[in-house]
Amino acid sequence: MNTSKKSVNNDPDVVLIGAGIMSATLGMMLKELQPDLTIEIFERLDVVTAESSDAWNNAGTGHSAFCELNYTPQKPDGSVEINKAIKIAESFELSREFWAYLVEKNIVTSPQDFIVNTPHMSFVWGNDNVDYLKKRYQALTKNHLFKGMLYSEDPAEIGEWAPLITEGRDPNEKIAATRMDIGTDVNFGELTRRIFNYLKGLPGVSLSLNHEVRDIDRQRDGRWKIEVKNRKGGKKRDLLTPFVFIGAGGGSLHLLEKSGIKEGKGFGGFPVSGQWLVCTDPAIIERHQAKVYGKAAVGSPPMSVPHLDTRVIDGKKALLFGPYAGFSTKFLKNGSYLDLPKSIKLNNIGPMMAAGIQNIPLTKYLIDQVRQSPEDRLNALKDYMPSARLEDWKLEVAGQRVQVIKKDPKKGGILEFGTEVVSAADGSIAALLGASPGASTSVAIMLDLLKRCFAEKSNSEAWQNKLQEMIPSYGKSLAKDAALLEKSRDRTARALGLNGVEV
Ligand SMILES: Cc1cc2nc3c(=O)[nH]c(=O)nc-3n(C[C@H](O)[C@H](O)[C@H](O)COP(=O)(O)OP(=O)(O)OC[C@H]3O[C@@H](n4cnc5c(N)ncnc54)[C@H](O)[C@@H]3O)c2cc1C
């Protein structure tokens, strides 16, 4: 895709920085809510969605907390905490509702190109882990969001679900698995490209590729001056806007710092890079049809939970294992090694040092991961596929995640693994920091942002009606209302071409 800037508006209503799934979602919602809005979108690369939102840079899991064990920690009394899992499962349903709306309106077509059913499985071994998984299953299935989840300790049954994980395994090893058939694999890159293709054709919207936002400055009248540089021609351009969304992924922290808003003080970033093993043997790829998530190794960050994952990318089935975490000072895959040092400022050096000291085991873990030999990586894979051979897999680089470091009154600074919207009190600017659960919850994140930054309009009858049309369960609780969930899943399954489930 070449630059698609079709008009120059130096005074737009909205500036979106970065062309990943977050800006796409916000831009799409805003244009549906208020079609006369003018929006300028800037992307520093020569294509949209080439960083984290691209299919090969993330795991494509429609995070619904069906299989991810890090969303259901075990409490000291041995019981399993499920509040976070419920929140994430509900958030994913909101994404399904919005995507179904886009399909029903013909805004995006052929949903099978970006979302397909892929069973979500959790898989563990060892008595303690089996005990934990059983408790997790019992706790989750009390809520209708998780109805349909299956549990098994029988190697033969687990082998039917996913033969690669049982073949060659010690028959005396205690194993257990859960399975949710309505789990999904999502090509977030394809979805994002389709949304931008539609958006850039709308009146009042302009998308400029190869354009990097270099500076953001508050003006006396409350608006923001945005300085943009054309990375191809070198030309600079200034714009004035009443609202900016910094959806620059790993580049967001740097721009938040430039804005100087007091709400952004004290934030830092801790970059974690990733790699996958990608299977090269079509016969092996064909034999696996699930996303199999395990337990993170002790001391490892939650987002490095290993998984053996069926993917469907550009209509082709693939098999990934990973991610293997690593450390790089870059904040973007296409970023600079100076990203981390340049992000350190007087206002965040304290929280960053405090978080660094508390997370020495994490740093050590990342260094160990970087130093892994191919045989070490194979051994990790063999935990999930005992018959794996190195020659059937190749190593690929995944996207870069920047975990949030923030001030903490007690500890000085803490490292967080979620996402965080940071916005100015007047709602004129917002930035999205962090990585997980990420793209799957983009719709819930943007609904929250609309409430904060467009508070008055969000409460208007016109916006409320449109929000209900786009996301029918908006403002209601899918976790508490089984009938509403059934209706929602039925509708979204039909629109997106997915399996239904009896709730
Ligand atoms: C290894 C890995 C696995 C993941 N797995 C999953 C998963 O299974 N499921 C899931 O839901 N999520 C997953 N995620 C998270 C998900 O990918 C991200 O949350 C999501 O893609 C972030 O979207 P974004 O739009 O904020 O950022 P991005 O997609 O990174 O887009 C930001 C854009 O901003 C541009 N940009 C940066 N600086 C500037 C600037 N100054 N001017 C102009 N443009 C700029 C960048 O070039 C980029 O195109 C994963 C992430 C990683 C790295």
The ligand as a Tripos MOL2 file, in Angstrom:
@<TRIPOS>MOLECULE
LIG
   53    58     1     0     0
SMALL
NO_CHARGES

@<TRIPOS>ATOM
      1 C1          4.5980  -11.5370   20.6960 C.3       1 LIG1
      2 C2          3.2240  -10.9570   20.8410 C.ar      1 LIG1
      3 C3          2.1140  -11.7850   20.9550 C.ar      1 LIG1
      4 C4          0.8330  -11.2440   21.1120 C.ar      1 LIG1
      5 N1         -0.2430  -12.0820   21.1280 N.ar      1 LIG1
      6 C5         -1.4890  -11.5690   21.1810 C.ar      1 LIG1
      7 C6         -2.6130  -12.4220   21.0770 C.ar      1 LIG1
      8 O1         -2.4750  -13.6370   20.9270 O.2       1 LIG1
      9 N2         -3.8570  -11.8770   21.1620 N.ar      1 LIG1
     10 C7         -4.0370  -10.5260   21.3310 C.ar      1 LIG1
     11 O2         -5.1710  -10.1070   21.4250 O.2       1 LIG1
     12 N3         -2.9750   -9.6860   21.4260 N.ar      1 LIG1
     13 C8         -1.7150  -10.1690   21.3270 C.ar      1 LIG1
     14 N4         -0.6350   -9.3320   21.3810 N.ar      1 LIG1
     15 C9         -0.8560   -7.8970   21.6450 C.3       1 LIG1
     16 C10        -1.3360   -7.1610   20.3940 C.3       1 LIG1
     17 O3         -0.5530   -7.5220   19.2940 O.3       1 LIG1
     18 C11        -1.2470   -5.6540   20.6630 C.3       1 LIG1
     19 O4         -1.9380   -5.3390   21.8570 O.3       1 LIG1
     20 C12        -1.8710   -4.8230   19.5520 C.3       1 LIG1
     21 O5         -1.4780   -5.2600   18.2880 O.3       1 LIG1
     22 C13        -1.4620   -3.3700   19.7660 C.3       1 LIG1
     23 O6         -2.0210   -2.6000   18.7450 O.3       1 LIG1
     24 P1         -1.6110   -1.0790   18.6060 P.3       1 LIG1
     25 O7         -2.4700   -0.5180   17.5360 O.co2     1 LIG1
     26 O8         -1.6460   -0.4200   19.9370 O.co2     1 LIG1
     27 O9         -0.0480   -1.1060   18.2210 O.3       1 LIG1
     28 P2          0.7030   -1.5220   16.8850 P.3       1 LIG1
     29 O10         0.0170   -2.5630   16.1120 O.co2     1 LIG1
     30 O11         2.1270   -1.7840   17.2770 O.co2     1 LIG1
     31 O12         0.6350   -0.2060   16.0210 O.3       1 LIG1
     32 C14         1.3010    0.9800   16.3800 C.3       1 LIG1
     33 C15         1.6640    1.6970   15.0930 C.3       1 LIG1
     34 O13         2.1710    2.9950   15.4200 O.3       1 LIG1
     35 C16         3.2300    3.3040   14.5260 C.3       1 LIG1
     36 N5          4.0360    4.3790   15.1310 N.ar      1 LIG1
     37 C17         4.8760    4.2680   16.1810 C.ar      1 LIG1
     38 N6          5.4160    5.4890   16.4590 N.ar      1 LIG1
     39 C18         4.8810    6.3650   15.5690 C.ar      1 LIG1
     40 C19         5.0570    7.7660   15.3370 C.ar      1 LIG1
     41 N7          5.8620    8.5120   16.1000 N.pl3     1 LIG1
     42 N8          4.3800    8.3410   14.3080 N.ar      1 LIG1
     43 C20         3.5440    7.5990   13.5240 C.ar      1 LIG1
     44 N9          3.3660    6.2710   13.6910 N.ar      1 LIG1
     45 C21         4.0160    5.6690   14.7190 C.ar      1 LIG1
     46 C22         3.9360    1.9680   14.3850 C.3       1 LIG1
     47 O14         4.7470    1.9310   13.2160 O.3       1 LIG1
     48 C23         2.7690    0.9960   14.3220 C.3       1 LIG1
     49 O15         2.3230    0.7640   13.0030 O.3       1 LIG1
     50 C24         0.6590   -9.8380   21.1890 C.ar      1 LIG1
     51 C25         1.7680   -8.9950   21.0580 C.ar      1 LIG1
     52 C26         3.0350   -9.5370   20.8610 C.ar      1 LIG1
     53 C27         4.1980   -8.6140   20.6640 C.3       1 LIG1
@<TRIPOS>BOND
     1     1     2 1
     2     2     3 ar
     3     2    52 ar
     4     3     4 ar
     5     4     5 ar
     6     4    50 ar
     7     5     6 ar
     8     6     7 ar
     9     6    13 1
    10     7     8 2
    11     7     9 ar
    12     9    10 ar
    13    10    11 2
    14    10    12 ar
    15    12    13 ar
    16    13    14 ar
    17    14    15 1
    18    14    50 ar
    19    15    16 1
    20    16    17 1
    21    16    18 1
    22    18    19 1
    23    18    20 1
    24    20    21 1
    25    20    22 1
    26    22    23 1
    27    23    24 1
    28    24    25 2
    29    24    26 1
    30    24    27 1
    31    27    28 1
    32    28    29 2
    33    28    30 1
    34    28    31 1
    35    31    32 1
    36    32    33 1
    37    33    34 1
    38    33    48 1
    39    34    35 1
    40    35    36 1
    41    35    46 1
    42    36    37 ar
    43    36    45 ar
    44    37    38 ar
    45    38    39 ar
    46    39    40 ar
    47    39    45 ar
    48    40    41 1
    49    40    42 ar
    50    42    43 ar
    51    43    44 ar
    52    44    45 ar
    53    46    47 1
    54    46    48 1
    55    48    49 1
    56    50    51 ar
    57    51    52 ar
    58    52    53 1
@<TRIPOS>SUBSTRUCTURE
     1 LIG1         1 GROUP 0 **** ****
